[in-house]
């Protein structure tokens, strides 16, 4: 009797797994847009509704990016327009602002703008400048937290013809970025002094779609990437197609393609304006993934829009958590729209930056998951 029960349990478990696998497949005309890897649709996922708690902050300017330190103790906000580029808040001192740093400008210790803060280790912050500046500033974290006007430890100038995109520092001492140069590989790597070491990785080719010309590929597959703590895996998400790619940074090759949940290719075209040519989305183009964030244990979270570009929706309220250890996916629905986010993995909290609250023009919400 016990054996029959155990055997029945195994059969039921197997059937459930088969059902899950079948549910992950969609109509063939929609799925299998990219070769290899895994695919998913919303109906096959565990969905969790998250409630956002508005944080009380003593000062809040015009933030457009939010970053949480790996220890979960500090929040860094990048401002759109203010004297200093970045404000720092202590999350263990009632969200008190404790520092502001990097003057806005073109001086030796200044930046016009930035879109990223990389926590290289427990002691160093890596902050790239705007595309026109082609430089990266390195700061001592303790100096940022304790000094009024901290100066960078060093500055690295990049030897590149086209503007940098979102350079990241690697444990090898090299710097990695997405390249904008037509006809070249996706990534370009620099030495520790900023010297160009060449590129690697090719652009994806959607199946059963019109071939995308080289001049449209960068904008068609425009995206963002993050690197795990070991620096051996890279997650690359795309803004205009719902494709996520995992790269092995040591072997410089694709490890996994993840396609879903809506299965659409980018739709870009050229627009002639006098003597200049602009690359713009068509009316059919949709918005996909935003803001990939790696955890210490090789899971990562991304935001997702799934709306037409013509809808002009700047916020999102849907996130996906991918666990590369068992290839599981969890879907989170946020009850507050956000424009950018970061994750405190230790306490399992999403910090979402919102520009649409009833209390103020900008706000920060905490979503526990």
PyMOL commands that set and color helices and strands:
alter all, ss='L'
color gray80, all
select helices_A, chain A and resi 2-23+42-44+141-146+214-220+309-311
alter helices_A, ss='H'
color red, helices_A
select strands_A, chain A and resi 38-39+46-50+52-54+63-68+74-79+84-90+96-103+118-119+124-128+135-140+154-157+168-169+175-178+187-190+196-200+223-227+233-238+243-248+253-259+268-273+276-281+289-294+299-304+316-323+328-338+340-344+349-354+363-368
alter strands_A, ss='S'
color yellow, strands_A
deselect
rebuild
show_as cartoon
